[in-house]
C-alpha cells in the first residue's frame, strides 16, 4: 500500500480524515484565539470502533488542518465519549484565575461496579494552553442519571438572557435540558421529544442553536438538531433530524406537529453533526460539520491504515419556503479558495449516450450543477469511470 501521507487509496483530499486509525463523531468543536478546534471520537488501537479517546486537530482556515496529540484518554471514570467544548469567557468555572479559557464537557462511559450495567456520566476538562493539553476536573463526574443507561453527548452553550449555561443531552428516545452557573453543578430544567419526530433509533448528539429567519436579525427561531442511531429494520441507517421552534431558557417547543419529521440531510453519510461554539459569523449563520459515514457500514469501509472522514464545514441558516421555515446548508465560502482550473457548460441538452464530462480528467473535483429532468426518467454524472463502468 502507498504510505505517502494522504496519498493512500480512498484518502479524501478536501474532507478531514485522521492521520491513522478509527474516527467517528466530531467532538468539542470550538473557535478560540484564531483557531478552529476539531476534536473527534478516536480509537488509536485500530481501524474499527474501540475504546474511545478524543483526537484533536486545529485549523485557521477550515481547509488545512494541523494534527495534534490525543487530547483526552480513558481514565478511572471510563472511556471518553462524545461531548462539546466552550469558551468560558467570564471564568464562571473558576479554572482560569479570572481569565477566559477552554472547557470541555463530555461523557464518561463505563460499567456500574455493582450491577455491571452500562453507565454514562458527564465530566469536565479544561485547558490552560490554547487546547494543547487538558486537565480533567478533580470533581468528575459532574452529572449522572441513575435510571438511564443512555445518557450522553452533552452540548453546552451560554444563554445570555438569563446568564446561565444550558446543557442539552441525549437520553434514550428524547433530550433533557439542564442549567448551571459554573459548569460544575447542574439542575434539571425540562425534556423534549416523547412522541415528537422520528424514533427509528436511539437519540444521540443533540445541538440547540438560535438562527435568524431569512437573514433578519430581529426575527429568530431555535433549531434543535438530533441524530438517530441505526435501526436494522430501516435501510437509511443512522441519520439526523431537526426541529424548529422556540426556547425560553428552560425548555424547547417545536412549531411542527408531533408527527412531522424534518431531515437535515437526505444522504447516507452525514451523522452526529454539531455546530462550532463561539464561531460567530456576521451573517448570523452557524458553522456545522458531521461524521461522513453511517453505522450501517462504518466499520467496513475499505480503507487501510485509517478510517472515516468528516463532512465539509457548512453554514446553517433558516429560510422561509412554501412548506414553511426550513434549515438550509451551504459549504463555507473559505473552500472556494481551493478551486483550480474551471470548466463550464450552459444550456446542454442531454441525450442517451451523451457524456458531458468525458473529456475531464483529474483526481479531485468540485461540481456545481442545475439539472432539469424534463421528460427523462433519470439522469446523472459519471466521474472517473473505469473500463467496467466503475
C-alpha atoms as a printed R data frame, in Angstrom:
    type eleno elety resid chain resno       x      y       z
1   ATOM     1    CA   UNK     A     1   0.000  0.000   0.000
2   ATOM     2    CA   UNK     A     2   1.169  3.547  -0.729
3   ATOM     3    CA   UNK     A     3   2.032  5.040   2.674
4   ATOM     4    CA   UNK     A     4   2.815  8.558   1.456
5   ATOM     5    CA   UNK     A     5   0.793 10.861   3.730
6   ATOM     6    CA   UNK     A     6  -2.681 11.493   2.341
7   ATOM     7    CA   UNK     A     7  -1.986  9.619  -0.892
8   ATOM     8    CA   UNK     A     8  -3.383  6.251   0.211
9   ATOM     9    CA   UNK     A     9  -6.182  4.650  -1.771
10  ATOM    10    CA   UNK     A    10  -9.555  6.297  -0.968
11  ATOM    11    CA   UNK     A    11  -7.919  9.046   1.136
12  ATOM    12    CA   UNK     A    12 -10.056 12.198   0.989
13  ATOM    13    CA   UNK     A    13  -8.288 15.342  -0.183
14  ATOM    14    CA   UNK     A    14 -10.761 18.008   0.961
15  ATOM    15    CA   UNK     A    15 -12.566 16.305   3.842
16  ATOM    16    CA   UNK     A    16 -10.891 15.972   7.226
17  ATOM    17    CA   UNK     A    17  -9.544 12.489   7.956
18  ATOM    18    CA   UNK     A    18  -7.478 11.170  10.887
19  ATOM    19    CA   UNK     A    19  -3.794 10.510  10.176
20  ATOM    20    CA   UNK     A    20  -4.347  6.859  11.126
21  ATOM    21    CA   UNK     A    21  -6.859  4.535  12.784
22  ATOM    22    CA   UNK     A    22 -10.575  4.900  13.552
23  ATOM    23    CA   UNK     A    23 -12.573  8.140  13.837
24  ATOM    24    CA   UNK     A    24 -16.282  8.820  14.344
25  ATOM    25    CA   UNK     A    25 -18.321 11.685  15.900
26  ATOM    26    CA   UNK     A    26 -16.945 15.229  15.846
27  ATOM    27    CA   UNK     A    27 -16.470 16.480  19.413
28  ATOM    28    CA   UNK     A    28 -15.681 19.735  21.171
29  ATOM    29    CA   UNK     A    29 -15.787 21.933  18.094
30  ATOM    30    CA   UNK     A    30 -14.948 25.464  19.225
31  ATOM    31    CA   UNK     A    31 -13.313 28.617  17.853
32  ATOM    32    CA   UNK     A    32 -10.763 30.208  20.151
33  ATOM    33    CA   UNK     A    33  -7.960 32.728  19.648
34  ATOM    34    CA   UNK     A    34  -7.861 32.435  15.863
35  ATOM    35    CA   UNK     A    35  -8.145 28.630  15.682
36  ATOM    36    CA   UNK     A    36 -10.935 26.206  14.870
37  ATOM    37    CA   UNK     A    37 -10.607 23.196  17.157
38  ATOM    38    CA   UNK     A    38 -11.913 19.845  15.947
39  ATOM    39    CA   UNK     A    39 -11.887 17.009  18.456
40  ATOM    40    CA   UNK     A    40 -13.278 13.630  17.462
41  ATOM    41    CA   UNK     A    41 -14.084 10.166  18.731
42  ATOM    42    CA   UNK     A    42 -10.890  8.214  18.180
43  ATOM    43    CA   UNK     A    43  -9.617  4.676  18.630
44  ATOM    44    CA   UNK     A    44  -5.804  4.781  18.415
45  ATOM    45    CA   UNK     A    45  -5.554  0.993  18.568
46  ATOM    46    CA   UNK     A    46  -7.229  0.029  15.282
47  ATOM    47    CA   UNK     A    47  -9.409  0.917  12.315
48  ATOM    48    CA   UNK     A    48 -12.719 -0.196  13.841
49  ATOM    49    CA   UNK     A    49 -14.613  1.225  16.796
50  ATOM    50    CA   UNK     A    50 -12.844  0.611  20.105
51  ATOM    51    CA   UNK     A    51 -12.005  2.294  23.429
52  ATOM    52    CA   UNK     A    52 -12.854  5.922  22.819
53  ATOM    53    CA   UNK     A    53 -10.409  8.823  23.130
54  ATOM    54    CA   UNK     A    54 -10.593 12.409  21.870
55  ATOM    55    CA   UNK     A    55  -8.423 13.008  18.824
56  ATOM    56    CA   UNK     A    56  -7.569 16.627  18.074
57  ATOM    57    CA   UNK     A    57  -6.751 18.951  15.175
58  ATOM    58    CA   UNK     A    58  -6.768 22.718  14.626
59  ATOM    59    CA   UNK     A    59  -7.174 24.978  11.610
60  ATOM    60    CA   UNK     A    60  -7.069 28.700  10.922
61  ATOM    61    CA   UNK     A    61  -8.993 28.490   7.631
62  ATOM    62    CA   UNK     A    62 -11.219 25.359   7.757
63  ATOM    63    CA   UNK     A    63  -9.252 23.953   4.812
64  ATOM    64    CA   UNK     A    64  -5.883 22.921   6.191
65  ATOM    65    CA   UNK     A    65  -5.634 21.052   9.477
66  ATOM    66    CA   UNK     A    66  -2.768 20.502  11.905
67  ATOM    67    CA   UNK     A    67  -2.975 17.194  13.733
68  ATOM    68    CA   UNK     A    68  -2.262 17.437  17.459
69  ATOM    69    CA   UNK     A    69  -1.699 14.763  20.124
70  ATOM    70    CA   UNK     A    70  -4.647 12.924  21.670
71  ATOM    71    CA   UNK     A    71  -6.484 15.362  23.936
72  ATOM    72    CA   UNK     A    72  -8.414 13.058  26.303
73  ATOM    73    CA   UNK     A    73  -7.788  9.422  27.194
74  ATOM    74    CA   UNK     A    74  -9.841  6.868  29.148
75  ATOM    75    CA   UNK     A    75  -9.304  7.124  32.898
76  ATOM    76    CA   UNK     A    76 -10.722  5.707  36.126
77  ATOM    77    CA   UNK     A    77 -14.181  7.018  35.189
78  ATOM    78    CA   UNK     A    78 -14.294  5.251  31.816
79  ATOM    79    CA   UNK     A    79 -13.956  5.884  28.111
80  ATOM    80    CA   UNK     A    80 -14.225  9.393  26.671
81  ATOM    81    CA   UNK     A    81 -17.453  9.552  24.680
82  ATOM    82    CA   UNK     A    82 -18.893 12.459  22.695
83  ATOM    83    CA   UNK     A    83 -19.185 15.975  24.097
84  ATOM    84    CA   UNK     A    84 -18.501 19.640  23.422
85  ATOM    85    CA   UNK     A    85 -16.150 22.496  24.265
86  ATOM    86    CA   UNK     A    86 -16.943 26.103  25.161
87  ATOM    87    CA   UNK     A    87 -15.072 29.309  25.836
88  ATOM    88    CA   UNK     A    88 -15.676 30.231  29.479
89  ATOM    89    CA   UNK     A    89 -15.360 33.956  28.828
90  ATOM    90    CA   UNK     A    90 -16.101 35.092  32.391
91  ATOM    91    CA   UNK     A    91 -14.319 32.218  34.149
92  ATOM    92    CA   UNK     A    92 -17.570 31.053  35.698
93  ATOM    93    CA   UNK     A    93 -15.880 27.706  36.343
94  ATOM    94    CA   UNK     A    94 -13.021 29.229  38.323
95  ATOM    95    CA   UNK     A    95 -10.460 27.241  36.336
96  ATOM    96    CA   UNK     A    96  -8.642 30.220  34.806
97  ATOM    97    CA   UNK     A    97  -7.849 32.755  37.509
98  ATOM    98    CA   UNK     A    98 -10.275 35.325  36.180
99  ATOM    99    CA   UNK     A    99  -9.286 34.981  32.535
100 ATOM   100    CA   UNK     A   100 -11.222 33.212  29.756
101 ATOM   101    CA   UNK     A   101 -10.354 29.652  28.777
102 ATOM   102    CA   UNK     A   102 -11.495 26.438  27.128
103 ATOM   103    CA   UNK     A   103 -13.662 23.896  28.961
104 ATOM   104    CA   UNK     A   104 -14.619 20.501  27.543
105 ATOM   105    CA   UNK     A   105 -17.856 18.826  28.651
106 ATOM   106    CA   UNK     A   106 -18.013 15.135  27.721
107 ATOM   107    CA   UNK     A   107 -19.456 11.742  28.583
108 ATOM   108    CA   UNK     A   108 -17.524  9.250  30.667
109 ATOM   109    CA   UNK     A   109 -18.710  5.703  29.815
110 ATOM   110    CA   UNK     A   110 -18.092  2.604  31.941
111 ATOM   111    CA   UNK     A   111 -19.995 -0.178  33.748
112 ATOM   112    CA   UNK     A   112 -21.648  0.215  37.123
113 ATOM   113    CA   UNK     A   113 -19.417 -1.593  39.662
114 ATOM   114    CA   UNK     A   114 -22.360 -3.249  41.400
115 ATOM   115    CA   UNK     A   115 -24.674 -4.208  38.536
116 ATOM   116    CA   UNK     A   116 -22.322 -4.292  35.542
117 ATOM   117    CA   UNK     A   117 -24.866 -2.224  33.608
118 ATOM   118    CA   UNK     A   118 -23.529  0.368  31.150
119 ATOM   119    CA   UNK     A   119 -23.181  3.742  32.850
120 ATOM   120    CA   UNK     A   120 -22.787  7.180  31.259
121 ATOM   121    CA   UNK     A   121 -21.907 10.301  33.257
122 ATOM   122    CA   UNK     A   122 -20.878 13.845  32.329
123 ATOM   123    CA   UNK     A   123 -17.465 15.253  33.165
124 ATOM   124    CA   UNK     A   124 -15.224 18.285  32.612
125 ATOM   125    CA   UNK     A   125 -11.701 19.035  31.459
126 ATOM   126    CA   UNK     A   126 -10.030 22.396  30.938
127 ATOM   127    CA   UNK     A   127  -7.020 23.754  29.077
128 ATOM   128    CA   UNK     A   128  -4.595 26.478  30.124
129 ATOM   129    CA   UNK     A   129  -2.613 26.478  26.866
130 ATOM   130    CA   UNK     A   130  -4.997 27.010  23.932
131 ATOM   131    CA   UNK     A   131  -6.163 23.397  23.943
132 ATOM   132    CA   UNK     A   132  -2.722 21.796  23.641
133 ATOM   133    CA   UNK     A   133  -3.065 19.951  26.934
134 ATOM   134    CA   UNK     A   134  -6.039 19.183  29.179
135 ATOM   135    CA   UNK     A   135  -6.592 18.829  32.910
136 ATOM   136    CA   UNK     A   136  -9.505 16.636  33.975
137 ATOM   137    CA   UNK     A   137 -11.584 18.170  36.742
138 ATOM   138    CA   UNK     A   138 -10.971 16.525  40.102
139 ATOM   139    CA   UNK     A   139 -14.705 16.665  40.866
140 ATOM   140    CA   UNK     A   140 -15.712 14.460  37.916
141 ATOM   141    CA   UNK     A   141 -18.318 13.342  37.122
142 ATOM   142    CA   UNK     A   142 -20.480 16.460  37.451
143 ATOM   143    CA   UNK     A   143 -23.797 14.962  36.276
144 ATOM   144    CA   UNK     A   144 -25.279 11.459  36.171
145 ATOM   145    CA   UNK     A   145 -28.665  9.774  35.930
146 ATOM   146    CA   UNK     A   146 -29.123  6.549  37.855
147 ATOM   147    CA   UNK     A   147 -32.141  5.374  35.852
148 ATOM   148    CA   UNK     A   148 -30.792  5.900  32.329
149 ATOM   149    CA   UNK     A   149 -28.304  3.707  30.526
150 ATOM   150    CA   UNK     A   150 -28.295  6.081  27.531
151 ATOM   151    CA   UNK     A   151 -27.335  9.489  28.922
152 ATOM   152    CA   UNK     A   152 -24.684 11.084  26.762
153 ATOM   153    CA   UNK     A   153 -23.380 13.597  24.221
154 ATOM   154    CA   UNK     A   154 -23.738 16.897  26.141
155 ATOM   155    CA   UNK     A   155 -23.865 20.115  24.090
156 ATOM   156    CA   UNK     A   156 -23.466 23.241  26.206
157 ATOM   157    CA   UNK     A   157 -23.943 26.930  25.385
158 ATOM   158    CA   UNK     A   158 -24.215 30.234  27.232
159 ATOM   159    CA   UNK     A   159 -27.765 31.634  27.376
160 ATOM   160    CA   UNK     A   160 -27.226 35.374  27.692
161 ATOM   161    CA   UNK     A   161 -30.795 36.470  28.659
162 ATOM   162    CA   UNK     A   162 -30.525 34.562  31.947
163 ATOM   163    CA   UNK     A   163 -26.723 34.497  32.205
164 ATOM   164    CA   UNK     A   164 -26.623 30.753  32.571
165 ATOM   165    CA   UNK     A   165 -25.150 27.725  30.888
166 ATOM   166    CA   UNK     A   166 -27.573 25.388  29.121
167 ATOM   167    CA   UNK     A   167 -26.875 21.696  28.509
168 ATOM   168    CA   UNK     A   168 -28.902 19.622  26.068
169 ATOM   169    CA   UNK     A   169 -28.166 15.917  26.383
170 ATOM   170    CA   UNK     A   170 -29.424 12.753  24.696
171 ATOM   171    CA   UNK     A   171 -31.408 10.440  26.956
172 ATOM   172    CA   UNK     A   172 -32.643  7.357  25.144
173 ATOM   173    CA   UNK     A   173 -35.584  8.454  22.994
174 ATOM   174    CA   UNK     A   174 -35.580 12.161  23.945
175 ATOM   175    CA   UNK     A   175 -33.355 15.029  25.083
176 ATOM   176    CA   UNK     A   176 -33.067 16.606  28.521
177 ATOM   177    CA   UNK     A   177 -32.170 20.197  29.405
178 ATOM   178    CA   UNK     A   178 -30.071 21.280  32.386
179 ATOM   179    CA   UNK     A   179 -28.864 24.671  33.638
180 ATOM   180    CA   UNK     A   180 -25.731 25.738  35.501
181 ATOM   181    CA   UNK     A   181 -24.000 28.903  36.688
182 ATOM   182    CA   UNK     A   182 -20.494 27.416  36.807
183 ATOM   183    CA   UNK     A   183 -20.422 24.325  34.500
184 ATOM   184    CA   UNK     A   184 -19.951 22.161  37.588
185 ATOM   185    CA   UNK     A   185 -23.357 21.979  39.332
186 ATOM   186    CA   UNK     A   186 -26.282 21.196  37.014
187 ATOM   187    CA   UNK     A   187 -30.030 21.442  37.663
188 ATOM   188    CA   UNK     A   188 -32.683 19.641  35.631
189 ATOM   189    CA   UNK     A   189 -34.899 22.003  33.626
190 ATOM   190    CA   UNK     A   190 -37.079 20.060  31.167
191 ATOM   191    CA   UNK     A   191 -37.282 17.390  28.494
192 ATOM   192    CA   UNK     A   192 -38.360 17.230  24.864
193 ATOM   193    CA   UNK     A   193 -39.035 14.510  22.338
194 ATOM   194    CA   UNK     A   194 -41.537 11.999  23.683
195 ATOM   195    CA   UNK     A   195 -43.789 11.349  20.702
196 ATOM   196    CA   UNK     A   196 -42.158 14.045  18.535
197 ATOM   197    CA   UNK     A   197 -40.270 13.469  15.300
198 ATOM   198    CA   UNK     A   198 -38.646 10.174  14.379
199 ATOM   199    CA   UNK     A   199 -37.868  7.462  16.911
200 ATOM   200    CA   UNK     A   200 -36.432  4.935  14.476
201 ATOM   201    CA   UNK     A   201 -33.330  4.667  16.646
202 ATOM   202    CA   UNK     A   202 -31.768  5.936  19.869
203 ATOM   203    CA   UNK     A   203 -31.372  9.723  20.008
204 ATOM   204    CA   UNK     A   204 -27.791 10.997  20.011
205 ATOM   205    CA   UNK     A   205 -25.585 14.088  19.606
206 ATOM   206    CA   UNK     A   206 -28.132 16.897  20.135
207 ATOM   207    CA   UNK     A   207 -27.472 20.570  19.491
208 ATOM   208    CA   UNK     A   208 -29.620 23.668  20.075
209 ATOM   209    CA   UNK     A   209 -28.941 26.897  18.175
210 ATOM   210    CA   UNK     A   210 -30.687 30.207  17.513
211 ATOM   211    CA   UNK     A   211 -30.801 31.401  13.899
212 ATOM   212    CA   UNK     A   212 -32.231 34.435  12.109
213 ATOM   213    CA   UNK     A   213 -35.030 33.710   9.642
214 ATOM   214    CA   UNK     A   214 -34.324 34.889   6.093
215 ATOM   215    CA   UNK     A   215 -31.325 36.847   7.380
216 ATOM   216    CA   UNK     A   216 -33.485 39.101   9.561
217 ATOM   217    CA   UNK     A   217 -31.637 39.728  12.810
218 ATOM   218    CA   UNK     A   218 -34.841 40.816  14.567
219 ATOM   219    CA   UNK     A   219 -36.651 37.572  13.742
220 ATOM   220    CA   UNK     A   220 -35.085 34.400  15.105
221 ATOM   221    CA   UNK     A   221 -36.109 30.816  15.801
222 ATOM   222    CA   UNK     A   222 -34.383 27.977  17.611
223 ATOM   223    CA   UNK     A   223 -33.289 24.770  15.905
224 ATOM   224    CA   UNK     A   224 -32.873 21.511  17.817
225 ATOM   225    CA   UNK     A   225 -30.695 19.012  15.949
226 ATOM   226    CA   UNK     A   226 -30.885 15.333  16.942
227 ATOM   227    CA   UNK     A   227 -29.071 12.383  15.399
228 ATOM   228    CA   UNK     A   228 -30.771  8.968  15.320
229 ATOM   229    CA   UNK     A   229 -28.910  5.682  15.646
230 ATOM   230    CA   UNK     A   230 -29.078  2.816  13.193
231 ATOM   231    CA   UNK     A   231 -32.221  0.689  13.119
232 ATOM   232    CA   UNK     A   232 -31.659 -2.744  11.496
233 ATOM   233    CA   UNK     A   233 -35.174 -2.583  10.058
234 ATOM   234    CA   UNK     A   234 -34.588  0.749   8.290
235 ATOM   235    CA   UNK     A   235 -32.411  0.905   5.154
236 ATOM   236    CA   UNK     A   236 -31.333  4.513   5.793
237 ATOM   237    CA   UNK     A   237 -29.228  3.625   8.828
238 ATOM   238    CA   UNK     A   238 -28.100  6.401  11.141
239 ATOM   239    CA   UNK     A   239 -29.234  9.898  10.156
240 ATOM   240    CA   UNK     A   240 -30.143 13.311  11.568
241 ATOM   241    CA   UNK     A   241 -33.427 15.155  12.119
242 ATOM   242    CA   UNK     A   242 -34.161 18.675  13.335
243 ATOM   243    CA   UNK     A   243 -36.963 20.674  14.914
244 ATOM   244    CA   UNK     A   244 -37.702 24.394  14.507
245 ATOM   245    CA   UNK     A   245 -39.344 26.251  17.379
246 ATOM   246    CA   UNK     A   246 -38.742 28.363  20.484
247 ATOM   247    CA   UNK     A   247 -36.595 28.178  23.616
248 ATOM   248    CA   UNK     A   248 -37.195 30.161  26.806
249 ATOM   249    CA   UNK     A   249 -34.085 29.309  28.785
250 ATOM   250    CA   UNK     A   250 -35.569 26.156  30.277
251 ATOM   251    CA   UNK     A   251 -37.474 24.260  27.600
252 ATOM   252    CA   UNK     A   252 -37.849 23.864  23.848
253 ATOM   253    CA   UNK     A   253 -41.170 23.888  21.978
254 ATOM   254    CA   UNK     A   254 -41.433 22.695  18.387
255 ATOM   255    CA   UNK     A   255 -43.574 24.626  15.915
256 ATOM   256    CA   UNK     A   256 -44.372 21.466  13.929
257 ATOM   257    CA   UNK     A   257 -46.965 18.760  14.623
258 ATOM   258    CA   UNK     A   258 -45.526 15.868  16.623
259 ATOM   259    CA   UNK     A   259 -45.664 13.506  13.629
260 ATOM   260    CA   UNK     A   260 -43.682 15.842  11.359
261 ATOM   261    CA   UNK     A   261 -40.115 14.727  10.632
262 ATOM   262    CA   UNK     A   262 -37.600 17.164   9.145
263 ATOM   263    CA   UNK     A   263 -34.379 15.568   7.920
264 ATOM   264    CA   UNK     A   264 -31.222 17.632   7.991
265 ATOM   265    CA   UNK     A   265 -29.694 15.663   5.132
266 ATOM   266    CA   UNK     A   266 -31.101 13.003   2.809
267 ATOM   267    CA   UNK     A   267 -27.738 11.393   2.106
268 ATOM   268    CA   UNK     A   268 -26.451  8.274   3.861
269 ATOM   269    CA   UNK     A   269 -23.154  9.766   5.040
270 ATOM   270    CA   UNK     A   270 -23.878 12.619   7.411
271 ATOM   271    CA   UNK     A   271 -24.237 11.768  11.091
272 ATOM   272    CA   UNK     A   272 -23.601 13.139  14.593
273 ATOM   273    CA   UNK     A   273 -23.076 16.668  13.304
274 ATOM   274    CA   UNK     A   274 -22.989 19.654  15.645
275 ATOM   275    CA   UNK     A   275 -22.067 23.327  15.401
276 ATOM   276    CA   UNK     A   276 -18.858 25.118  16.310
277 ATOM   277    CA   UNK     A   277 -19.106 27.057  19.576
278 ATOM   278    CA   UNK     A   278 -18.070 30.721  19.543
279 ATOM   279    CA   UNK     A   279 -17.544 30.759  15.769
280 ATOM   280    CA   UNK     A   280 -19.649 33.890  15.366
281 ATOM   281    CA   UNK     A   281 -20.431 34.874  11.785
282 ATOM   282    CA   UNK     A   282 -21.570 38.263  10.520
283 ATOM   283    CA   UNK     A   283 -24.464 36.643   8.606
284 ATOM   284    CA   UNK     A   284 -25.841 35.040  11.764
285 ATOM   285    CA   UNK     A   285 -25.394 31.519  10.364
286 ATOM   286    CA   UNK     A   286 -23.813 28.689  12.337
287 ATOM   287    CA   UNK     A   287 -20.826 26.640  11.280
288 ATOM   288    CA   UNK     A   288 -21.582 22.904  11.218
289 ATOM   289    CA   UNK     A   289 -19.863 19.613  10.395
290 ATOM   290    CA   UNK     A   290 -20.669 15.919  10.862
291 ATOM   291    CA   UNK     A   291 -19.242 12.432  10.569
292 ATOM   292    CA   UNK     A   292 -19.234 11.376   6.904
293 ATOM   293    CA   UNK     A   293 -20.292  7.795   7.490
294 ATOM   294    CA   UNK     A   294 -23.186  5.602   8.582
295 ATOM   295    CA   UNK     A   295 -23.366  2.927  11.269
296 ATOM   296    CA   UNK     A   296 -24.720  0.511   8.635
297 ATOM   297    CA   UNK     A   297 -21.204  0.114   7.250
298 ATOM   298    CA   UNK     A   298 -18.840  2.401   9.173
299 ATOM   299    CA   UNK     A   299 -16.636 -0.452  10.389
300 ATOM   300    CA   UNK     A   300 -16.475 -1.991   6.909
301 ATOM   301    CA   UNK     A   301 -15.385  0.850   4.605
302 ATOM   302    CA   UNK     A   302 -12.399 -0.484   2.614
303 ATOM   303    CA   UNK     A   303  -9.634  1.856   3.758
304 ATOM   304    CA   UNK     A   304  -6.354  0.562   5.119
305 ATOM   305    CA   UNK     A   305  -4.479  2.331   7.920
306 ATOM   306    CA   UNK     A   306  -7.207  4.918   8.606
307 ATOM   307    CA   UNK     A   307 -10.994  5.013   8.564
308 ATOM   308    CA   UNK     A   308 -13.692  7.704   8.296
309 ATOM   309    CA   UNK     A   309 -13.910 11.361   7.313
310 ATOM   310    CA   UNK     A   310 -15.817 14.477   8.347
311 ATOM   311    CA   UNK     A   311 -18.220 16.324   6.082
312 ATOM   312    CA   UNK     A   312 -17.078 19.627   4.651
313 ATOM   313    CA   UNK     A   313 -17.797 22.524   7.022
314 ATOM   314    CA   UNK     A   314 -21.043 24.228   6.114
315 ATOM   315    CA   UNK     A   315 -23.136 27.193   7.241
316 ATOM   316    CA   UNK     A   316 -26.642 26.586   8.582
317 ATOM   317    CA   UNK     A   317 -29.388 29.171   8.103
318 ATOM   318    CA   UNK     A   318 -33.189 29.340   8.173
319 ATOM   319    CA   UNK     A   319 -35.245 30.269   5.129
320 ATOM   320    CA   UNK     A   320 -38.962 30.594   4.562
321 ATOM   321    CA   UNK     A   321 -40.093 28.139   1.858
322 ATOM   322    CA   UNK     A   322 -43.597 27.315   0.584
323 ATOM   323    CA   UNK     A   323 -43.728 24.400   3.056
324 ATOM   324    CA   UNK     A   324 -42.592 26.568   5.983
325 ATOM   325    CA   UNK     A   325 -39.354 27.621   7.657
326 ATOM   326    CA   UNK     A   326 -36.611 25.135   6.855
327 ATOM   327    CA   UNK     A   327 -32.925 24.643   7.609
328 ATOM   328    CA   UNK     A   328 -30.624 25.404   4.658
329 ATOM   329    CA   UNK     A   329 -26.976 24.381   4.305
330 ATOM   330    CA   UNK     A   330 -24.196 25.881   2.202
331 ATOM   331    CA   UNK     A   331 -20.488 24.955   2.106
332 ATOM   332    CA   UNK     A   332 -18.343 27.603   3.794
333 ATOM   333    CA   UNK     A   333 -17.057 30.195   1.348
334 ATOM   334    CA   UNK     A   334 -13.485 29.565   2.534
335 ATOM   335    CA   UNK     A   335 -13.473 26.340   0.496
336 ATOM   336    CA   UNK     A   336 -13.678 28.286  -2.761
337 ATOM   337    CA   UNK     A   337 -10.020 29.211  -2.331
338 ATOM   338    CA   UNK     A   338  -9.159 25.574  -3.078
339 ATOM   339    CA   UNK     A   339 -10.518 25.848  -6.606
340 ATOM   340    CA   UNK     A   340  -8.152 25.387  -9.518
341 ATOM   341    CA   UNK     A   341  -8.831 25.287 -13.251
342 ATOM   342    CA   UNK     A   342 -12.527 25.686 -14.109
343 ATOM   343    CA   UNK     A   343 -14.711 24.460 -16.944
344 ATOM   344    CA   UNK     A   344 -18.295 25.490 -17.605
345 ATOM   345    CA   UNK     A   345 -21.225 24.229 -19.687
346 ATOM   346    CA   UNK     A   346 -24.543 26.002 -20.196
347 ATOM   347    CA   UNK     A   347 -27.832 25.025 -21.832
348 ATOM   348    CA   UNK     A   348 -26.685 21.486 -22.603
349 ATOM   349    CA   UNK     A   349 -29.364 19.025 -23.758
350 ATOM   350    CA   UNK     A   350 -28.501 15.506 -22.693
351 ATOM   351    CA   UNK     A   351 -29.398 12.527 -24.843
352 ATOM   352    CA   UNK     A   352 -28.707  8.808 -24.290
353 ATOM   353    CA   UNK     A   353 -25.004  8.214 -24.753
354 ATOM   354    CA   UNK     A   354 -24.053 11.864 -24.126
355 ATOM   355    CA   UNK     A   355 -21.251 12.237 -21.571
356 ATOM   356    CA   UNK     A   356 -20.602 15.908 -20.856
357 ATOM   357    CA   UNK     A   357 -17.640 15.183 -18.594
358 ATOM   358    CA   UNK     A   358 -15.973 12.615 -20.845
359 ATOM   359    CA   UNK     A   359 -13.007 14.913 -21.527
360 ATOM   360    CA   UNK     A   360 -12.442 15.931 -17.905
361 ATOM   361    CA   UNK     A   361  -9.577 14.179 -16.141
362 ATOM   362    CA   UNK     A   362  -8.258 14.554 -12.623
363 ATOM   363    CA   UNK     A   363  -8.230 13.134  -9.134
364 ATOM   364    CA   UNK     A   364 -10.383 15.702  -7.335
365 ATOM   365    CA   UNK     A   365 -13.413 17.706  -8.422
366 ATOM   366    CA   UNK     A   366 -15.936 20.232  -7.257
367 ATOM   367    CA   UNK     A   367 -19.172 20.193  -9.260
368 ATOM   368    CA   UNK     A   368 -21.959 22.759  -9.189
369 ATOM   369    CA   UNK     A   369 -24.876 21.903 -11.431
370 ATOM   370    CA   UNK     A   370 -28.541 22.576 -12.062
371 ATOM   371    CA   UNK     A   371 -30.385 19.688 -13.710
372 ATOM   372    CA   UNK     A   372 -33.855 19.761 -15.248
373 ATOM   373    CA   UNK     A   373 -35.175 16.223 -15.576
374 ATOM   374    CA   UNK     A   374 -37.677 17.196 -18.275
375 ATOM   375    CA   UNK     A   375 -39.258 14.069 -19.751
376 ATOM   376    CA   UNK     A   376 -36.380 11.803 -18.733
377 ATOM   377    CA   UNK     A   377 -36.846  9.131 -16.066
378 ATOM   378    CA   UNK     A   378 -33.295  9.570 -14.746
379 ATOM   379    CA   UNK     A   379 -30.020 11.323 -15.471
380 ATOM   380    CA   UNK     A   380 -26.646 11.521 -13.802
381 ATOM   381    CA   UNK     A   381 -22.946 12.246 -13.985
382 ATOM   382    CA   UNK     A   382 -20.151  9.695 -14.318
383 ATOM   383    CA   UNK     A   383 -16.769 10.502 -12.791
384 ATOM   384    CA   UNK     A   384 -13.516  8.520 -13.030
385 ATOM   385    CA   UNK     A   385 -15.359  5.843 -14.978
386 ATOM   386    CA   UNK     A   386 -13.293  2.693 -15.459
387 ATOM   387    CA   UNK     A   387 -13.475  0.013 -18.092
388 ATOM   388    CA   UNK     A   388 -16.236 -1.799 -16.224
389 ATOM   389    CA   UNK     A   389 -18.430  1.253 -15.712
390 ATOM   390    CA   UNK     A   390 -16.986  1.905 -12.249
